[in-house]
Amino acid sequence: MRITPKIFRAYDIRGTVGDQITPQVVRTIAQAYAGYLPANATVVVGRDLRESSGEFAQAAIAGLTAAGCEVMDVGQVPAPLLYFAIGRWKADGGLMVTASHKAPEFNGVKLRQGDLPFYGKKLQKLYGAVVAEDFPTGQGTCTQRDIYDEYFGIAAAQVTLQRPIRLVLDLGNGCGTLTAPRLLAEIGAEVETLFEQPDGTFPGRGPDPLLVSSVAPLAEKVRDTGAELGIAIDADGDRIAVVDHTGEMVWPDAYVMPICHSLLQAGPQTFIAEVRCSQSLIDDVENRGGTVDMRACGYPFILEGMRERGAPMGFETTGHCYFDNPYIKFDDATFAAARLLESLSATDKSLRDIVAEAPTYYTSEEKRLYCPDQHKFAVAEQVAATYEPDHEILKVDGARISLPDGWALIRASNTGEELVMRWEANTPEACQAIGEQLLQRTQTALQQVIG
């Protein structure tokens, strides 16, 4: 079958609807994916709210049953509920039709093998099987099953608020509409909603909440209502963005601070972050007797780190949060919001005050430079080499260079032909100087490697 390899990304399969992603493409991918599962595997299938997702889910079910799989169709769900169903029902795998936080003209699939992500080299091998039309055949079945009641019963039992918290919940017309208002109300939060109507065209504010422009309506509503904070959920329900009571954006490596504080009350803990994490959180956790272990960017590496270190929590600076919970051990925006409210309910301090108590650092925006795939790793290594004689460097994902007044990061993108850079320092002037030096060294390395 003719299919572009570009849709097979590091962690999922994603492309534009109608040319790159069609029902036949999805059906073929699903049937080939069945070859990586046991014979007659049980597979949970779910879909997000996009207008194309219903047709693609039916195509996926057709491919899986043609491979002999026993399909459990959970219908429209946030991606985390698909993961929950896999674990709850001990399924062999799962297929979620979604394009995550991408615009409505995109769609795709996320795959699971057991309750673990199906990603990286496995996706590349799957592409080869699709092209070769190498997949099993059989006569499977499909049944509709509901997962919501089981989820709400278990999730609500995991969280206890010590006092009511008033918040504005921006659902962005996405899958969070199906879980977040109910769960947060059940645990005792006072919830006012924005963009609560499920709509796969995302007319309210777009599918990606981690943009300052996206949360502007949320920020205004929080200020107008006097709420303690605002929480926004992305289109497929696995990431949160947060604003404090003044409407200011609180980035993920800051809004996890109260959760870390709560978990540290049980004694020293290790938390798993990725290499873009602010030094502010690292210092704050260390000052309270904990540690932050930085790993490569991407959820498989965070989950691996949590298993290795027995960590109670891990997170990404993209807004994914993970907890060592026997039932919800994946990135669930609704559960992450509940855990944030739980930690805040244990203190009279505002989120803004908690963050202000941590050491202050000035962080750049992420800088991206085009670099061909065949050169991007070499360029990043060459830049790191210019710092190596005099600086400590963490090389779990590119190079995070420790500097006297801050740090600089350069890494090859996992998902595009780009070099990704970020830097941070304890003064604005030092932050600017670190950035200028990093960019200058990167441009020199680009010329030397590419010519």
QUIVENUR-V137879 format. One record per residue. RES is the residue in three letters. SS is DSSP state (@ for helix, = for strand, . for the rest). PSI is psi as a letter, one per 40 degrees, with the letter a starting at -180 (NA if undefined). OMEGA is omega in degrees with one decimal (* if undefined). Layout:
RES;SS;PSI;OMEGA, RES;SS;PSI;OMEGA
This chain:
MET;.;h;177.1, ARG;.;h;-178.8, ILE;.;h;-177.4, THR;.;h;177.8, PRO;@;e;-175.9, LYS;@;d;-179.0, ILE;@;e;177.8, PHE;=;g;-173.4, ARG;.;a;-175.5, ALA;.;d;-171.8, TYR;.;e;-179.3, ASP;.;a;175.6, ILE;=;h;-170.5, ARG;=;h;177.8, GLY;=;a;-179.2, THR;=;i;-176.5, VAL;=;h;174.3, GLY;.;d;176.5, ASP;.;d;-179.3, GLN;.;d;-179.2, ILE;=;h;177.8, THR;.;i;176.5, PRO;@;d;-179.6, GLN;@;d;176.6, VAL;@;d;-178.7, VAL;@;d;179.1, ARG;@;d;-178.3, THR;@;d;177.0, ILE;@;d;-178.3, ALA;@;d;-178.6, GLN;@;d;177.5, ALA;@;d;178.0, TYR;@;d;179.4, ALA;@;d;178.1, GLY;@;e;178.7, TYR;@;e;179.8, LEU;.;i;176.5, PRO;.;i;175.5, ALA;.;i;-179.3, ASN;.;f;-175.6, ALA;.;i;170.2, THR;=;h;-174.8, VAL;=;h;175.5, VAL;=;h;177.3, VAL;=;h;176.0, GLY;=;i;-179.2, ARG;=;i;175.6, ASP;.;a;-170.7, LEU;.;e;-177.9, ARG;.;i;-176.5, GLU;.;d;-179.1, SER;.;e;-170.2, SER;@;d;179.4, GLY;@;d;179.4, GLU;@;d;-179.3, PHE;@;d;177.3, ALA;@;d;177.0, GLN;@;d;177.1, ALA;@;d;178.8, ALA;@;d;178.9, ILE;@;d;178.6, ALA;@;d;178.7, GLY;@;d;-178.9, LEU;@;d;179.7, THR;@;d;175.7, ALA;@;e;176.3, ALA;.;e;178.0, GLY;.;e;-177.0, CYS;.;i;172.8, GLU;=;h;-172.0, VAL;=;h;171.2, MET;=;h;-175.8, ASP;=;h;-179.0, VAL;=;e;174.9, GLY;=;a;-179.7, GLN;=;h;-178.9, VAL;.;i;164.2, PRO;.;i;179.6, ALA;@;d;-179.8, PRO;@;d;178.9, LEU;@;d;172.4, LEU;@;d;179.4, TYR;@;d;178.9, PHE;@;d;-179.4, ALA;@;d;178.7, ILE;@;d;-179.7, GLY;@;d;-175.9, ARG;@;d;-176.6, TRP;@;e;178.6, LYS;.;f;179.2, ALA;.;i;179.5, ASP;.;d;-178.7, GLY;=;a;-179.5, GLY;=;i;178.5, LEU;=;h;179.6, MET;=;h;175.5, VAL;=;h;-177.3, THR;.;i;168.9, ALA;.;f;175.2, SER;.;b;-175.5, HIS;.;e;179.6, LYS;.;i;-177.9, ALA;.;i;-174.0, PRO;.;d;-178.9, GLU;.;e;176.4, PHE;=;i;168.0, ASN;=;i;-177.3, GLY;=;a;179.9, VAL;=;i;166.8, LYS;=;h;-175.2, LEU;=;i;174.8, ARG;=;i;174.1, GLN;=;h;-164.3, GLY;.;b;177.3, ASP;.;f;178.3, LEU;=;i;-179.8, PRO;=;i;176.3, PHE;.;h;-167.8, TYR;.;i;171.8, GLY;.;b;-177.2, LYS;@;d;178.5, LYS;@;d;178.0, LEU;@;d;178.3, GLN;@;d;175.3, LYS;@;d;177.7, LEU;@;d;177.1, TYR;@;d;178.3, GLY;@;d;178.8, ALA;@;d;178.7, VAL;@;d;-178.7, VAL;@;d;-178.7, ALA;@;e;-174.9, GLU;.;f;-178.7, ASP;.;g;-179.2, PHE;.;i;-176.5, PRO;.;i;175.3, THR;.;i;179.8, GLY;.;a;178.6, GLN;.;g;-178.8, GLY;.;a;-179.7, THR;=;i;175.5, CYS;=;h;174.5, THR;=;i;175.5, GLN;=;h;177.8, ARG;.;i;179.2, ASP;.;h;-178.6, ILE;.;e;-169.8, TYR;@;d;-176.7, ASP;@;d;177.7, GLU;@;d;-179.1, TYR;@;d;-176.5, PHE;@;d;179.7, GLY;@;d;-177.9, ILE;@;d;-176.1, ALA;@;d;-178.1, ALA;@;d;-179.1, ALA;@;e;-177.8, GLN;.;e;-170.2, VAL;.;h;177.5, THR;.;h;174.1, LEU;.;h;178.2, GLN;.;e;173.7, ARG;.;i;177.6, PRO;.;i;176.0, ILE;.;h;-179.9, ARG;=;h;-179.4, LEU;=;i;169.6, VAL;=;h;-176.1, LEU;=;h;179.1, ASP;=;h;-174.7, LEU;.;e;173.4, GLY;.;f;-178.7, ASN;.;e;-175.3, GLY;.;a;-173.9, CYS;@;e;175.9, GLY;@;d;177.1, THR;@;d;-173.8, LEU;@;e;-175.2, THR;.;d;-167.4, ALA;@;d;-178.3, PRO;@;d;-177.6, ARG;@;d;-176.3, LEU;@;d;-177.1, LEU;@;d;175.1, ALA;@;d;-178.8, GLU;@;d;179.5, ILE;.;e;173.6, GLY;.;e;177.3, ALA;.;i;175.2, GLU;=;h;-167.0, VAL;=;h;167.2, GLU;=;h;-171.3, THR;=;i;170.7, LEU;=;i;175.6, PHE;.;f;-174.0, GLU;.;e;-179.1, GLN;.;h;178.9, PRO;.;h;-177.6, ASP;.;h;-176.1, GLY;.;e;171.3, THR;.;e;176.0, PHE;.;g;-176.3, PRO;.;e;-173.5, GLY;.;c;-177.9, ARG;.;e;180.0, GLY;.;i;-172.1, PRO;.;e;-176.1, ASP;.;h;-177.4, PRO;.;e;-175.1, LEU;.;f;172.2, LEU;.;h;-178.3, VAL;.;d;179.6, SER;.;d;-178.2, SER;.;d;-175.7, VAL;.;e;179.4, ALA;@;d;176.9, PRO;@;d;177.6, LEU;@;d;-179.6, ALA;@;d;179.6, GLU;@;d;-179.3, LYS;@;d;178.0, VAL;@;d;179.4, ARG;@;d;-177.0, ASP;@;d;-174.5, THR;@;e;-176.4, GLY;.;f;178.4, ALA;.;i;179.6, GLU;.;d;-179.6, LEU;=;i;173.6, GLY;=;i;179.6, ILE;=;h;177.1, ALA;=;i;-177.1, ILE;=;i;-177.9, ASP;.;i;-166.7, ALA;.;d;-178.2, ASP;.;e;167.8, GLY;.;f;179.5, ASP;.;e;179.4, ARG;.;i;174.2, ILE;=;i;167.1, ALA;=;i;-172.8, VAL;=;h;168.2, VAL;=;i;179.0, ASP;.;a;-173.2, HIS;.;e;175.8, THR;.;e;-177.3, GLY;.;e;-179.8, GLU;.;h;177.6, MET;=;h;174.1, VAL;=;h;-173.8, TRP;.;i;-173.3, PRO;@;d;-179.0, ASP;@;e;169.5, ALA;@;d;-176.4, TYR;@;e;174.3, VAL;.;e;-177.6, MET;@;d;180.0, PRO;@;d;176.3, ILE;@;d;177.4, CYS;@;d;179.9, HIS;@;d;-179.4, SER;@;d;-179.0, LEU;@;d;-180.0, LEU;@;e;177.0, GLN;.;d;178.2, ALA;.;e;-178.6, GLY;.;i;-177.8, PRO;.;h;-179.3, GLN;.;i;171.4, THR;=;h;176.6, PHE;=;i;-178.1, ILE;=;h;176.1, ALA;=;a;173.0, GLU;=;i;-165.1, VAL;.;e;177.2, ARG;.;e;-174.2, CYS;.;i;178.2, SER;.;i;175.0, GLN;@;d;178.6, SER;@;d;178.2, LEU;@;d;-178.8, ILE;@;d;179.3, ASP;@;d;-178.3, ASP;@;d;179.7, VAL;@;d;179.5, GLU;@;d;178.0, ASN;@;e;-179.8, ARG;.;e;174.1, GLY;.;e;179.6, GLY;.;a;176.1, THR;=;i;174.5, VAL;=;h;179.5, ASP;=;h;-177.3, MET;=;h;179.7, ARG;=;i;177.6, ALA;.;i;177.2, CYS;.;h;179.7, GLY;.;h;-172.7, TYR;@;d;178.2, PRO;@;d;-177.4, PHE;@;d;175.6, ILE;@;d;-180.0, LEU;@;d;177.7, GLU;@;d;178.4, GLY;@;d;178.5, MET;@;d;178.6, ARG;@;d;-177.0, GLU;@;d;-173.5, ARG;@;e;-176.4, GLY;.;f;-174.5, ALA;.;i;179.0, PRO;.;e;-178.8, MET;=;i;170.0, GLY;=;i;-179.9, PHE;=;i;173.1, GLU;.;i;179.2, THR;.;e;174.4, THR;.;e;174.5, GLY;.;e;174.8, HIS;.;h;177.6, CYS;=;i;-176.2, TYR;=;i;-178.8, PHE;=;i;176.1, ASP;.;g;-177.8, ASN;.;h;-174.7, PRO;.;e;-176.9, TYR;.;d;-175.0, ILE;.;g;-174.5, LYS;.;f;-176.8, PHE;.;i;-176.2, ASP;.;h;-178.4, ASP;.;h;-175.8, ALA;@;d;-179.2, THR;@;d;179.5, PHE;@;d;177.4, ALA;@;d;176.8, ALA;@;d;179.0, ALA;@;d;179.5, ARG;@;d;176.2, LEU;@;d;178.0, LEU;@;d;178.7, GLU;@;d;-178.7, SER;@;d;179.1, LEU;@;d;-179.4, SER;@;e;-178.8, ALA;.;e;-179.1, THR;.;i;174.5, ASP;.;e;-179.3, LYS;.;i;175.0, SER;.;i;175.5, LEU;@;d;179.9, ARG;@;d;-179.8, ASP;@;d;179.4, ILE;@;d;179.6, VAL;@;d;-178.3, ALA;@;d;179.5, GLU;@;e;179.7, ALA;.;i;176.9, PRO;.;i;-175.6, THR;.;h;172.4, TYR;.;i;179.7, TYR;=;h;-170.9, THR;=;h;177.3, SER;.;i;164.4, GLU;.;i;178.7, GLU;.;h;-179.8, LYS;=;h;-179.5, ARG;=;h;177.3, LEU;=;h;177.5, TYR;=;h;174.8, CYS;.;h;-178.5, PRO;.;i;-178.1, ASP;@;d;-175.7, GLN;@;e;-178.0, HIS;@;e;-167.2, LYS;@;d;179.4, PHE;@;d;179.1, ALA;@;d;179.0, VAL;@;d;179.4, ALA;@;d;178.6, GLU;@;d;-179.3, GLN;@;d;176.1, VAL;@;d;179.7, ALA;@;d;-178.1, ALA;@;d;179.9, THR;@;d;178.0, TYR;@;d;-164.7, GLU;@;d;-175.5, PRO;.;d;-170.7, ASP;.;e;-172.8, HIS;.;i;172.6, GLU;.;h;-176.0, ILE;=;h;173.3, LEU;=;h;-172.5, LYS;.;f;177.8, VAL;.;d;179.0, ASP;.;g;-171.5, GLY;.;b;-178.6, ALA;=;h;170.6, ARG;=;h;-172.3, ILE;=;h;176.9, SER;=;h;-179.2, LEU;=;i;-175.1, PRO;.;d;-176.8, ASP;.;e;179.5, GLY;=;a;179.0, TRP;=;i;176.1, ALA;=;i;-178.9, LEU;=;h;168.2, ILE;=;h;-177.9, ARG;=;i;173.4, ALA;=;h;179.1, SER;.;i;175.5, ASN;.;e;-168.7, THR;.;e;-178.0, GLY;.;i;178.9, GLU;.;g;-174.0, GLU;=;i;163.0, LEU;=;h;-177.1, VAL;=;h;-177.6, MET;=;i;174.0, ARG;=;i;178.4, TRP;=;i;-173.1, GLU;=;i;178.7, ALA;=;i;-176.5, ASN;.;e;171.8, THR;.;i;177.2, PRO;@;d;-178.4, GLU;@;d;178.5, ALA;@;d;178.3, CYS;@;d;179.5, GLN;@;d;-178.4, ALA;@;d;179.0, ILE;@;d;-179.8, GLY;@;d;179.8, GLU;@;d;179.8, GLN;@;d;-179.9, LEU;@;d;179.9, LEU;@;d;179.1, GLN;@;d;179.6, ARG;@;d;179.1, THR;@;d;178.7, GLN;@;d;177.0, THR;@;d;179.5, ALA;@;d;176.8, LEU;@;d;179.4, GLN;@;d;-178.5, GLN;@;d;-175.8, VAL;@;d;-175.5, ILE;@;d;-179.6, GLY;.;NA;*
